[in-house]
Structure formats: structure tokens, C-alpha cells
Amino acid sequence: MKILIVSDKESKALWDYYTPGMLDEYDLILSCGDLAPQYLSFLATFTKVPVLYVHGNHDDCYVNTPPEGCVCIEDKVFRYKGLRILGLGGSNRYKPGINQYTQAEMRHRIRSLRFRMFRSGGIDILLTHSPAEGLGDAEDIPHQGFAAFVDLMNKYKPKYMIHGHVHANYTRNMKRITAFGETQIVNGYEKYVLEIPDEEIARWEQEVPKRRRHRRRRRKGAADNNPVQSSEP
């Protein structure tokens, strides 16, 4: 699967200099936020694949002008061709804004999604605007990452975390790819192409029912060890 990631800066190559068929090679488009809604609508118009997005801290305008033809996956586990994608947009709160959160508020958002992640058997991609704390973030308050994202990766072990928010010109040492445990972290600033072998996705998909069967066996074993006693004389 070939995924086009966009974030924070409208790509002139994709917008100003677009040529017919330019998007045909992609199987999915993901937006990490802080992009003009007209830009995402443009991409959705010229592709046949879903354009999924989360909000950036500068996307308050989406309330009145949402990207047309696109799918917001905030606080959802979105399934697509075997992938389970969790969306958590917004940045660290530094001023009033509907897409800004304190560390505690982001932890609460994630706690409220535990059942959805359990039902889906976990997640493969964590799509965010902000980075995780200490993993590609910056020292200033607006660009500090969320500690809750670190905890989420430690617990659910998504294969990828994809974020934006930290621009290439913010630091000399911006890394596109950072490894954290079993998770590859991708900074999707402007545009980036992520390719995931179909065999890998098929393998991830096969692992899900195995985990569920394991849970069912554990519950059955517990029931066998604690049989219900009859109330009959």
C-alpha cells in the first residue's frame, strides 16, 4: 500500500503544478492537519481513494469550511483495507483554541477510546497533528509533544505514528523517521510517501483474531476454574 501523507504546508507540486493522474499511484491519503480545507478538497477531487484527516491547531476554520469529500477521523478507529487507523488531532494548549489540549485533556481523550481500540483488536497507525513527548517535538510550549502518545505507543504498539506540527525549518536536526520500540514515527511535514508491503498488512490482519481467540481461551479457562455452583438442594 502506497500512502501519501500531507501536513502543515500545501505542496506546490501537488496543488500549483498538479498534472492529471499525479495521484493515481496512491492507495490512501492522510492529512496531519494545518492545511487549507480547499487544498484537501482539491486532493479529494482528483483521487479515487479516501482522504482522511485530523485537525491541526490552526484548523478552527474547518468548523465552518470543512474539507469537502474528505473523512475526519478524530477520536475514531477507521478501518481501510486491513489497516486500523486512530485519529487524534490538535496541539498542546498555548492559547484559546478548539483544537488545543492540555496534557490531561489528551490523556482523557485516549482513555475514552480504550473500548474502541479493544473492539478493533488494537491499532496499526496512530494519526496525529502533534508529536509524542520527547520524540521529534520542540522545547517551546506550542510544539511540545503529548506524553499520552508515548503511553499509547507503549501499550498498543502501533506499527506507525504519523504526525506533523514540527516544520522542517524549526530545527536543523528534524528527522523524517524515528524508531520507538515497535513503532516507526513519521513526520509528514508538507508531503511524504509511506509504502507498506501488502504482505505486512495481511500479517497484521491475521494477528488480530489470534489475539481475540487467546482472550476467549483465557476467559474460558477462568470459568472452568471457577464453576458456577448449583443452588439446588
C-alpha positions in Angstrom: 0.0 0.0 0.0 1.3 3.4 -1.0 0.2 6.2 1.3 0.6 9.9 0.6 1.0 11.9 3.8 0.4 15.7 3.8 0.7 18.2 6.7 1.3 21.9 7.6 2.3 23.3 4.2 0.5 23.0 0.9 2.7 21.3 -1.6 3.2 23.4 -4.8 4.0 20.1 -6.6 0.5 18.7 -5.7 -1.5 21.9 -6.0 0.0 24.7 -8.1 1.7 22.3 -10.5 -0.7 19.4 -10.4 -0.9 17.3 -13.6 -3.7 14.8 -14.3 -3.0 11.4 -12.9 -0.5 12.6 -10.4 -2.4 11.0 -7.5 -3.3 7.7 -9.3 -0.3 5.8 -7.7 -1.6 6.3 -4.1 -3.9 3.9 -2.2 -4.7 6.3 0.6 -4.1 9.9 1.6 -3.6 11.0 5.2 -3.5 14.6 6.5 -2.0 15.5 9.8 -3.6 19.0 9.9 -2.8 22.7 9.5 -3.7 22.7 5.8 -6.2 24.8 3.9 -9.5 23.0 3.6 -9.5 23.9 -0.1 -6.3 22.1 -0.5 -7.7 18.8 0.9 -10.8 19.3 -1.1 -8.7 19.6 -4.2 -6.8 16.4 -3.5 -10.1 14.6 -2.8 -11.5 15.8 -6.2 -8.6 14.3 -8.2 -8.2 10.9 -6.4 -10.4 7.9 -6.1 -9.0 6.9 -2.7 -10.1 8.2 0.8 -8.6 11.4 2.1 -8.5 11.0 5.9 -7.6 13.9 8.2 -7.2 15.1 11.8 -7.2 18.8 12.9 -4.2 20.9 13.4 -4.1 23.7 15.9 -4.7 26.2 13.1 -7.7 24.4 11.7 -10.5 26.1 13.6 -11.8 27.3 10.2 -12.9 23.7 9.5 -15.9 24.2 11.7 -17.5 26.5 9.0 -15.5 25.2 6.0 -14.7 21.5 6.3 -12.7 19.9 3.6 -15.2 18.5 1.0 -15.0 14.9 0.0 -12.7 14.1 2.9 -13.2 12.0 6.1 -12.5 13.3 9.6 -11.3 10.5 11.8 -10.9 12.4 15.1 -11.4 10.1 18.1 -12.2 7.2 15.8 -10.6 3.9 14.7 -11.0 4.0 10.9 -10.6 0.7 9.0 -9.3 0.6 5.5 -8.1 -2.4 3.6 -6.9 -4.1 6.7 -5.4 -1.1 8.4 -6.8 0.3 11.7 -6.1 4.0 11.9 -6.7 6.0 15.1 -7.1 9.8 14.7 -6.1 12.2 17.5 -5.6 15.8 16.2 -4.7 19.0 18.0 -1.7 20.5 19.7 -0.5 21.3 23.2 -2.6 24.2 24.6 -0.9 27.6 24.5 -3.8 29.9 23.9 -7.6 29.6 23.4 -8.5 27.3 20.5 -10.8 24.4 19.8 -8.0 22.2 18.6 -5.7 22.6 21.6 -5.5 20.4 24.6 -3.7 20.2 27.9 -1.7 17.1 28.7 -4.5 15.9 31.0 -7.2 16.6 28.3 -5.3 14.4 25.8 -5.0 11.6 28.3 -8.7 11.8 28.9 -9.4 11.6 25.1 -7.3 8.5 24.8 -8.9 6.9 27.9 -12.4 7.4 26.3 -11.2 5.5 23.2 -10.0 2.4 25.1 -13.1 0.3 24.3 -13.0 1.2 20.6 -9.3 0.2 20.4 -10.2 -3.0 22.3 -13.0 -3.8 19.9 -10.7 -3.3 16.9 -8.0 -5.5 18.4 -5.6 -2.6 18.6 -4.4 -0.1 16.0 -1.8 -0.1 13.2 -1.5 3.6 12.6 -1.8 6.5 15.0 -2.5 9.6 13.0 -1.9 12.9 15.0 -1.0 16.5 14.5 1.4 16.8 17.4 4.3 14.6 18.0 4.9 12.5 21.1 6.7 14.0 24.0 10.5 13.7 23.5 10.2 12.1 20.1 10.5 14.8 17.4 8.9 17.6 19.4 10.4 21.0 20.3 11.1 22.8 23.6 8.6 25.7 23.2 5.2 25.1 24.7 3.1 25.1 21.4 5.3 22.4 19.9 5.9 20.2 22.9 4.5 16.7 22.3 2.0 14.8 24.3 3.2 12.3 27.0 0.0 10.4 26.5 1.1 9.4 23.0 4.2 7.7 24.5 2.0 5.8 26.8 -0.4 4.8 24.0 2.5 3.5 21.9 3.9 1.5 24.8 0.6 -0.1 25.4 -0.9 -0.7 21.9 2.3 -0.8 19.9 1.0 0.7 16.6 3.2 0.0 13.6 3.3 3.7 12.7 2.7 7.0 14.4 2.3 9.7 11.7 2.3 13.4 12.8 3.0 16.9 11.6 3.2 20.2 13.5 7.1 20.4 13.6 8.2 22.0 10.4 11.5 21.3 8.6 12.8 24.8 9.3 12.1 24.6 13.0 15.2 22.6 13.7 18.4 21.6 11.8 18.0 18.0 13.0 14.4 17.3 12.0 14.2 13.5 11.3 11.6 12.1 9.0 11.7 8.7 10.6 12.3 7.9 14.3 12.1 4.5 15.8 10.4 4.0 19.2 10.1 0.4 20.3 7.9 -1.4 17.7 6.6 1.9 16.2 8.1 3.8 13.3 7.3 7.5 13.9 6.9 9.6 10.7 7.0 13.4 10.5 4.7 14.1 7.5 5.6 17.8 7.0 4.5 19.1 3.6 4.4 15.7 1.9 5.9 12.2 2.4 5.2 8.9 0.8 5.0 5.8 3.0 5.0 2.4 1.4 3.7 -0.6 3.4 4.1 -4.1 1.8 0.7 -5.7 1.3 2.1 -8.9 2.9 2.8 -6.9 6.1 -0.8 -5.6 6.3 -2.1 -9.2 5.7 0.1 -10.5 8.5 -1.1 -7.7 10.9 -4.7 -8.6 10.0 -4.2 -12.2 10.7 -2.8 -11.4 14.2 -6.0 -9.7 15.3 -8.3 -12.8 15.5 -5.4 -14.8 17.2 -5.3 -12.2 20.0 -9.1 -12.4 20.3 -9.1 -16.2 20.4 -6.4 -16.0 23.1 -8.6 -13.8 25.2 -11.6 -16.1 24.7 -9.4 -19.1 25.8 -8.3 -17.2 28.9 -12.0 -16.4 29.8 -13.0 -20.0 29.3 -10.1 -21.2 31.4 -11.1 -18.8 34.2 -14.7 -20.1 34.0 -13.5 -23.7 34.2 -11.5 -23.0 37.3 -14.5 -21.2 38.9 -17.5 -23.3 38.1 -21.0 -21.9 38.9 -22.3 -23.7 42.0 -25.8 -25.0 41.8 -28.4 -23.6 44.3 -30.5 -26.8 44.1 -30.6 -29.0 47.2 
